């Protein structure tokens, strides 16, 4: 089950049909910025490729101007 990677967020893709989920960027620099914003320590040890393939951030954590 895909869950949001942001610390303390309990949103799960299969349970929140009205929320979009976004892959981590494949660009290593931008991916690092996302990792830091997620405040989830175990993500800092992961490679950008792994994060892109396996982790998502739900739309709740983005401002409308991001789209």
ZATORBA-455928 format. One record per residue: chain; residue number from 1; x, y, z of N, C-alpha, C in turn. Coordinates in pm, 1 decimal, always signed. Layout:
<rs>
unit_pos_nu_nv_nw_cau_cav_caw_cu_cv_cw
A_NUM_X_Y_Z_X_Y_Z_X_Y_Z
...
</rs>
This chain:
<rs>
unit_pos_nu_nv_nw_cau_cav_caw_cu_cv_cw
A_1_+84.8_-117.6_+0.0_+0.0_+0.0_+0.0_+89.4_+123.9_+0.0
A_2_+64.2_+214.2_-91.4_+142.3_+337.2_-102.2_+93.8_+437.9_+0.9
A_3_+186.9_+485.4_+81.8_+156.1_+587.7_+180.8_+239.6_+711.8_+152.6
A_4_+195.8_+823.4_+203.6_+269.4_+948.1_+186.9_+400.6_+940.5_+265.8
A_5_+508.5_+989.3_+207.9_+640.3_+981.9_+270.0_+665.9_+1091.5_+373.4
A_6_+576.9_+1188.5_+384.4_+597.5_+1300.1_+477.5_+573.3_+1252.9_+621.1
A_7_+663.8_+1292.4_+708.3_+655.7_+1254.3_+849.1_+520.6_+1294.5_+908.0
A_8_+459.7_+1203.0_+978.9_+331.0_+1219.8_+1047.9_+210.1_+1227.9_+954.8
A_9_+227.5_+1207.0_+825.6_+113.1_+1204.6_+734.6_+66.3_+1060.3_+721.5
A_10_-61.1_+1039.3_+743.4_-117.7_+904.5_+738.0_-195.0_+875.9_+610.2
A_11_-187.5_+964.6_+511.7_-262.0_+943.6_+387.7_-209.6_+822.6_+312.4
A_12_-303.8_+741.8_+264.2_-271.4_+622.2_+187.6_-345.0_+630.1_+54.0
A_13_-273.8_+600.1_-52.6_-328.0_+615.5_-187.4_-458.8_+539.4_-206.2
A_14_-468.6_+420.8_-155.7_-589.0_+339.8_-178.2_-709.8_+390.1_-98.8
A_15_-685.9_+472.4_+2.7_-795.2_+520.7_+87.3_-834.2_+665.3_+60.5
A_16_-754.0_+737.1_-15.5_-779.9_+880.0_-40.4_-791.8_+903.3_-190.2
A_17_-904.4_+873.0_-244.2_-927.2_+882.3_-388.8_-922.0_+1025.9_-441.1
A_18_-947.9_+1124.1_-355.2_-952.1_+1263.9_-398.5_-819.2_+1337.6_-382.0
A_19_-713.1_+1266.5_-344.6_-581.2_+1328.6_-326.9_-484.1_+1269.0_-428.4
A_20_-410.6_+1355.8_-496.9_-308.3_+1309.3_-591.0_-179.7_+1276.6_-515.6
A_21_-102.6_+1184.9_-572.6_+25.8_+1146.9_-514.7_+134.1_+1169.1_-619.7
A_22_+248.9_+1219.7_-575.0_+355.2_+1258.6_-666.9_+484.8_+1185.3_-634.7
A_23_+550.7_+1141.7_-742.2_+681.1_+1076.9_-727.2_+785.1_+1179.4_-683.8
A_24_+887.7_+1131.3_-615.9_+1002.9_+1216.6_-587.7_+1070.1_+1249.1_-720.1
A_25_+1131.3_+1366.6_-731.5_+1201.5_+1401.7_-855.0_+1318.4_+1306.3_-881.2
A_26_+1346.1_+1279.7_-1005.8_+1460.7_+1194.6_-1039.3_+1592.0_+1272.7_-1032.6
A_27_+1583.8_+1405.3_-1040.1_+1702.7_+1490.5_-1027.4_+1753.0_+1484.7_-882.7
A_28_+1878.4_+1443.4_-859.7_+1929.5_+1425.5_-723.4_+1920.9_+1550.7_-634.7
A_29_+1948.7_+1668.2_-687.8_+1944.2_+1789.7_-606.7_+1800.9_+1820.8_-562.4
A_30_+1710.4_+1815.9_-655.5_+1570.5_+1843.5_-622.6_+1514.3_+1734.2_-530.4
A_31_+1554.8_+1610.8_-552.6_+1512.1_+1499.9_-468.8_+1557.9_+1522.4_-324.6
A_32_+1679.8_+1569.0_-307.4_+1731.7_+1596.7_-173.1_+1647.2_+1703.7_-103.7
A_33_+1604.6_+1805.0_-175.7_+1519.7_+1909.2_-119.0_+1387.9_+1849.7_-70.2
A_34_+1330.2_+1761.5_-148.2_+1205.3_+1696.4_-108.1_+1227.6_+1611.7_+16.9
A_35_+1338.7_+1537.4_+20.8_+1368.4_+1453.2_+137.6_+1373.9_+1537.4_+264.1
A_36_+1440.5_+1650.6_+256.1_+1454.1_+1738.2_+371.9_+1318.5_+1791.6_+416.3
A_37_+1233.4_+1826.6_+322.4_+1099.7_+1877.7_+354.4_+1011.7_+1769.8_+418.3
A_38_+1033.1_+1645.4_+380.4_+953.0_+1535.8_+436.1_+983.8_+1510.3_+583.4
A_39_+1100.2_+1551.0_+628.3_+1143.0_+1533.6_+767.5_+1134.6_+1388.1_+812.6
A_40_+1168.2_+1298.3_+724.5_+1169.5_+1156.2_+755.5_+1313.1_+1108.0_+741.9
A_41_+1375.6_+1080.4_+857.3_+1518.3_+1051.1_+860.8_+1560.7_+934.8_+770.8
A_42_+1481.6_+827.7_+765.5_+1524.2_+712.1_+686.0_+1530.0_+742.7_+536.4
A_43_+1459.5_+844.6_+490.6_+1465.2_+880.0_+348.3_+1600.5_+939.2_+310.4
A_44_+1666.5_+1004.7_+404.2_+1794.6_+1068.8_+375.9_+1901.8_+967.9_+335.6
A_45_+1881.7_+842.8_+368.8_+1979.5_+738.3_+338.1_+1950.7_+670.1_+204.4
A_46_+1842.7_+707.8_+140.3_+1802.2_+641.8_+15.9_+1852.7_+717.4_-107.1
A_47_+1878.2_+644.4_-210.7_+1921.3_+699.0_-338.6_+1800.8_+760.8_-410.4
A_48_+1824.1_+865.2_-489.0_+1717.2_+934.4_-561.2_+1639.7_+839.9_-652.3
A_49_+1706.2_+743.6_-711.3_+1640.0_+647.5_-800.4_+1539.5_+562.3_-723.5
A_50_+1577.3_+519.4_-604.9_+1488.9_+438.9_-520.6_+1368.5_+521.5_-476.6
A_51_+1393.3_+645.6_-436.9_+1283.8_+732.5_-394.9_+1187.2_+756.6_-509.7
A_52_+1239.6_+781.1_-628.9_+1155.1_+804.7_-745.3_+1065.0_+684.2_-773.7
A_53_+1121.2_+565.8_-764.8_+1046.7_+444.5_-797.6_+946.9_+403.2_-690.0
A_54_+981.0_+424.7_-563.0_+905.5_+361.1_-455.6_+833.2_+452.0_-356.9
A_55_+856.2_+581.2_-361.2_+796.5_+669.5_-260.9_+715.1_+779.5_-327.1
A_56_+611.7_+825.1_-254.5_+523.6_+931.0_-304.9_+497.0_+1034.0_-194.6
A_57_+462.2_+1154.4_-237.1_+418.6_+1260.2_-145.8_+278.2_+1299.2_-189.3
A_58_+185.9_+1305.4_-94.5_+47.8_+1337.5_-130.8_+31.6_+1487.3_-155.6
A_59_-70.0_+1520.6_-232.8_-96.3_+1657.5_-274.5_-126.9_+1753.4_-161.7
A_60_-155.9_+1702.4_-42.9_-185.5_+1787.8_+72.6_-67.0_+1878.7_+106.3
A_61_+53.4_+1834.4_+72.8_+175.3_+1904.8_+112.1_+225.9_+2004.6_+8.4
A_62_+145.4_+2030.7_-92.5_+182.1_+2126.0_-197.7_+84.9_+2242.3_-198.5
A_63_+136.7_+2358.6_-230.0_+51.8_+2477.3_-247.0_-3.4_+2476.8_-389.5
A_64_-116.2_+2540.6_-409.5_-176.8_+2545.7_-543.4_-82.0_+2605.1_-647.5
A_65_+3.2_+2698.3_-607.1_+96.0_+2762.1_-701.2_+203.2_+2665.5_-753.4
A_66_+215.0_+2548.8_-691.7_+313.4_+2449.7_-736.4_+270.1_+2380.8_-865.6
A_67_+144.4_+2399.0_-904.5_+92.9_+2328.5_-1021.5_+71.6_+2419.7_-1137.7
</rs>
